[in-house]
């Protein structure tokens, strides 16, 4: 444990140096960095047990922030980390979703959220910006007795790195639909497109400018995907092999996988389009590779023998242990972690949970991680009950040391997998009908 703390402290020093350099240039901290604008409309106070909350908004270290403190504050703070905000130049910030804002306030928790100082896939901006905001809260309000960190999607990547970057700074963590497998997400996007191209006999890597409008329709036609819907299977033998490979790469055979593939199949092709920039945040695909990846099933086409192999374009960045825009998550959490993940999500697939669980197990820290599968397909599709129950269980875990129940994410193949923590009252909404009803 002493070695872990020392390594994390060293990483923090490296990160602070690199981040400071990235944000240098003389811009005052209460202004966005050059090229960015901030849109953060006034946040109306919430009513908490008949009284209004206290809301603080502003700009700190080039990022917009919202802080909300309830009357009768319990001296505990929840930091919310948002997901990928696109490649635009407008910074925005908002409260925790899924009814969590009001729930936290009603329970006495203050919350705070940062826009981060950068958009794109910039995890470093989220890690540092959220920590900066926690320190600002201590100055503006008071130093909290405990800090929790909760977030979604790329915000899950922010969480996974934050609890390693700042050891024991956070008392508990709840990443939802999170990118906990770091670079393996971009490996998956690359493999999806390369395998489809190989099976269709339409090579298109590096992707041309018209990839999505010219190559992709031809690929889908060749695989029988053009008319595929969750209710109507049009795949030919090649398309069925492709679908099976994708299911195996995203978590393995599991309830809802086949209709979920149909739901996502067009979108994941769009992630193979040419990148819009050159930085890691603009082009995280430069970290991706499929060298050494074994695809299954390997028939009727010998994909492993014929698929184009693409080495990592930026091996230094992929292996860099410090806090980069797309940093590694080592699997060394320093606080209890409770995760939620949609079983059919193929944007940030369920395999992210498996990758994180494997890393944590390698460090003999599985006792700090509980993971839960939710029977949904859309990205970050959770009900307030699912999120609220997870939050209550995390708080109880931190307070008592009693680990709550979770799912064995390594084996999601059982017909009832994902039922235990899915909200039965939400069945029939969204994409939940892609899954058989739980009994």
Secondary structure, DSSP 8 states (H G I E B T S, - for coil): -HHHHHHHHHHHHHHHHHHHHHH-SS--TTS--TT-EE--------EETTEE-EEEEEEETTEEEEEEE-TT--SEEEEEE-----S-SEE-----TTTHHHHHHHTT-EEEEE--S--SS-HHHHHHHHHHHHHHHHHHT---SEEEEEEETHHHHHHHHHHHHSTTT-SEEEEES--TTTTHHHHHHHHHHHHHHHHHT----S--TTIIIIIHHHHHHHHT-TT-BTTB----HHHHHHHHHHHHHTTSS-TTHHHHHHHHHHHHHHTTS--S-SSTTT-GGGG---TT---S---SS-HHHHS-----TTHHHHH--S--TT----S--SSEEEEEEETT-TTTTTHHHHHHHHHHHHTT-GGGEEEEEES--STT---HHHHHHHHHHHHHHHHH--------TT---STTTT-TTS-GGGTTSTTGGGS----
